[in-house]
């Protein structure tokens, strides 16, 4: 059987081939090629157990934590604690600490399945843009200072329109973090809410709420096709319980799954607070973007 990402790519290509050629403008072709490369790499990264191995995801991601989700929660909590120590103003967090937290979270989400390689690529692009802008502005101490410097140099071209900048990357990073939050909420629900069809729920509820309103035809088609490859909730929990660790052999125990679900519950609360903080930073500095890509 073809990996889900390959099937998704074939579905997308089939859909595009039925469109009038004149409707595919140049930038759409570039996006299509990029998406095809990302989905193809997901196929290459699919190992015998069906678990994604992308870049350094095959290494032990737990680093002493019981699960990768616990590590994500602890990393984001540390970020929020630093903001509180600086007075609690939105964005009073070191940029390098934010980038580290984004990296930890992205690695954890990549364990879920092959489709997430595309989400991880988006995460990496956002991190690169933020780091590049941070270094170009002389590495200001906090995210808020970086945002203010970008505002003063005119990255807000018009209401709802940012040019390429750390601010624009932060807008998109917040949306992708919201997608992860939606997945976490299902994983954390041990009741009826956790019995949903994950692929359908991720497409019609999570993606539709957080990301789809800002995607044009090609990215929307790519994501919707790729989301069909998402594994079930139980399979996601199994993968996250293993967490990329090379030390764990065999399937996780019921106790390990229960511990992971509890970690997901804590991570839902912490991630919600992080998203609120990042949004408040953008709002406080008057930076916003609602363009479709």
C-alpha positions in Angstrom: 0.0 0.0 0.0 1.3 3.5 -0.8 2.1 5.7 2.2 -0.7 8.2 2.9 1.4 11.1 1.8 2.0 9.6 -1.6 -1.7 8.9 -2.1 -2.4 12.5 -1.0 0.1 13.8 -3.6 -1.5 11.7 -6.4 -4.9 13.0 -5.4 -3.7 16.6 -5.5 -2.0 16.1 -8.9 -5.2 14.5 -10.3 -7.2 17.4 -9.1 -4.9 20.0 -10.6 -4.7 18.2 -13.9 -8.4 18.7 -14.3 -8.0 22.5 -13.9 -7.6 24.7 -17.0 -3.9 25.2 -17.5 -4.3 29.0 -17.8 -5.6 29.2 -14.2 -2.2 28.0 -12.8 -0.3 31.2 -12.4 3.5 31.2 -11.8 3.5 31.5 -8.0 1.0 28.7 -7.8 3.3 26.4 -9.8 6.1 27.3 -7.3 3.9 26.4 -4.4 2.9 23.2 -6.1 6.5 22.1 -6.6 7.4 22.9 -3.0 4.4 21.0 -1.7 5.3 18.0 -4.0 8.8 18.0 -2.6 7.6 18.1 1.0 5.2 15.3 0.4 7.7 13.2 -1.5 10.2 13.6 1.4 7.5 12.3 3.7 7.5 9.1 1.6 11.3 8.8 1.8 11.1 9.3 5.6 8.6 6.6 6.2 10.4 3.8 8.0 9.3 0.1 8.6 7.2 0.9 11.6 5.3 3.7 9.8 6.8 6.4 12.1 8.1 9.6 10.6 11.9 10.0 10.6 12.8 13.5 9.4 16.1 15.2 10.0 16.9 14.5 13.7 13.5 13.1 14.6 15.0 9.7 14.8 17.0 10.7 17.8 15.8 10.4 21.4 13.4 13.4 21.8 12.6 12.9 25.4 15.9 14.0 27.0 14.9 12.7 30.4 11.2 13.5 30.2 8.7 10.7 30.4 7.2 11.7 27.0 7.9 14.2 24.2 4.7 16.0 25.1 5.8 16.5 28.7 9.0 18.0 27.3 7.0 20.4 25.1 4.9 21.5 28.0 7.9 22.0 30.2 9.6 24.1 27.5 6.7 26.3 26.9 6.0 26.7 30.6 9.6 27.8 31.0 9.1 30.5 28.3 6.0 31.8 30.1 7.8 31.8 33.4 10.5 34.0 31.9 7.9 36.5 30.7 6.4 36.6 34.1 9.8 37.3 35.7 10.2 40.3 33.3 6.9 41.8 34.4 4.4 39.8 32.5 4.1 42.1 29.5 3.2 40.3 26.2 6.3 39.5 24.3 8.8 40.1 27.1 10.6 36.8 26.2 14.0 36.1 24.8 13.9 35.4 21.1 16.4 32.6 21.3 14.3 30.9 24.0 11.2 31.2 21.8 13.0 29.7 18.9 14.2 26.8 21.0 10.6 26.2 22.2 9.3 26.2 18.7 11.9 23.7 17.7 11.0 21.3 20.6 7.3 21.6 19.7 7.9 21.0 16.0 10.0 17.9 16.6 7.3 16.5 18.9 4.5 17.0 16.3 6.7 15.4 13.6 6.5 12.1 15.5 2.7 11.9 14.8 2.9 10.8 11.1 4.1 11.5 7.6 1.8 14.4 6.8 3.3 16.4 9.7 6.5 16.7 7.6 4.7 19.5 5.7 3.7 21.2 9.0 7.3 20.8 10.3 8.6 22.5 7.1 6.3 25.4 7.8 7.6 25.6 11.3 11.2 25.6 10.1 10.5 28.4 7.6 8.9 30.5 10.4 11.9 29.9 12.7 14.4 30.8 10.0 12.5 34.1 9.3 12.3 35.1 12.9 16.0 34.3 13.5 17.1 36.1 10.4 15.1 39.2 11.4 16.4 39.0 15.0 20.0 38.9 13.8 19.5 41.6 11.2 18.2 43.9 14.0 21.2 43.2 16.3 19.6 40.5 18.4 17.2 42.7 20.5 16.6 41.2 24.0 13.0 40.3 23.6 10.3 39.4 21.1 8.5 42.6 21.9 11.5 44.7 21.1 12.0 42.9 17.8 8.4 43.5 16.9 8.6 47.2 17.7 11.7 47.6 15.6 10.0 45.9 12.7 6.9 48.1 13.1 9.0 51.2 13.1 10.7 50.2 9.9 7.3 49.8 8.2 6.7 46.0 7.9 3.0 46.7 8.2 2.3 47.8 4.6 -1.4 48.3 5.2 -4.2 47.0 7.5 -4.0 43.2 7.5 -0.9 43.1 5.2 2.6 42.5 6.4 5.7 42.2 4.3 8.1 39.3 4.8 9.3 39.7 8.4 9.6 38.1 11.8 6.1 39.5 12.5 4.6 37.7 9.5 6.4 34.5 10.5 5.0 34.9 14.1 1.5 35.2 12.7 1.9 31.9 10.8 3.7 30.3 13.7 0.7 31.1 15.9 -1.7 29.5 13.4 0.4 26.3 13.1 0.6 26.2 16.9 -3.2 26.4 17.0 -3.3 23.4 14.7 -1.1 21.4 17.1 -3.4 22.6 20.0 -6.4 21.2 18.1 -4.7 17.8 17.8 -3.7 17.9 21.5 -7.3 18.5 22.6 -8.4 15.3 20.9 -5.5 13.3 22.3 -6.3 14.7 25.8 -9.9 13.7 25.7 -10.3 10.2 27.0 -14.1 10.5 26.7 -16.5 10.6 23.7 -14.7 13.6 22.3 -11.6 11.4 21.9 -13.4 8.9 19.7 -13.6 11.2 16.6 -12.3 10.3 13.2 -9.0 12.1 13.5 -8.4 12.7 9.8 -11.9 14.1 9.3 -11.8 16.2 12.5 -8.3 17.5 11.8 -9.5 18.6 8.3 -13.0 19.9 8.9 -12.6 21.4 12.4 -8.9 22.0 13.3 -7.5 23.0 9.9 -10.7 24.8 8.9 -10.6 27.0 12.0 -6.9 27.8 12.4 -5.3 27.7 8.9 -7.6 27.2 6.0 -9.0 30.8 5.9 -5.5 32.0 5.0 -4.7 29.4 2.4 -5.3 29.8 -1.3 -6.4 26.9 -3.6 -3.1 25.0 -3.9 -2.1 25.0 -0.3 -5.7 24.3 0.8 -5.8 21.3 -1.6 -2.4 20.1 -0.5 -3.3 20.2 3.2 -6.7 18.8 2.8 -5.4 15.9 0.7 -2.5 15.3 3.1 -4.7 15.4 6.2 -6.4 12.2 5.0 -3.2 10.4 5.8 -3.3 11.3 9.5 -3.4 8.2 11.7 -6.1 7.5 14.3 -6.0 9.0 17.8 -4.9 5.6 19.3 -2.1 5.4 16.7 -1.0 9.0 17.5 -0.9 8.2 21.2 1.2 5.1 20.5 3.7 7.1 18.4 3.9 9.9 20.9 4.4 7.5 23.8 7.4 6.1 22.0 8.3 9.6 21.1 11.2 9.0 18.8 13.2 7.3 21.6 15.6 4.6 20.6 15.6 3.3 24.1 12.0 2.1 24.1 11.2 -1.3 22.6 7.8 -2.7 21.8 4.4 -1.0 22.2 3.7 1.3 25.1 1.9 0.0 28.1 -1.6 1.2 29.3 0.1 3.1 32.1 2.4 4.9 29.6 -0.6 5.9 27.4 -2.5 7.1 30.5 0.5 9.2 31.5 0.8 10.6 28.0 -2.9 11.6 28.0 -2.3 13.5 31.3 0.7 15.2 29.7 -1.5 16.2 26.7 -4.1 17.8 29.1 -1.4 19.9 30.7 0.0 20.8 27.4 -3.4 22.0 26.1 -3.5 24.6 28.9 0.0 25.7 28.4 -0.2 25.9 24.6 -3.4 27.9 24.9 -1.6 30.4 27.1 1.4 30.6 24.7 -0.9 31.3 21.7 -2.7 34.1 23.7 0.7 35.6 24.6 1.9 35.6 21.0 -1.3 37.1 19.8 -1.2 39.7 22.5 2.4 40.6 21.4 1.2 41.2 17.8 -1.8 43.2 19.0 0.2 45.3 21.4 2.6 46.3 18.6 -0.1 46.9 16.0 1.0 44.1 13.7 -1.4 41.8 11.8 -1.8 39.9 8.6 -4.8 38.2 7.0 -3.6 37.7 3.5 -4.1 34.4 1.7 -1.1 32.5 0.5 
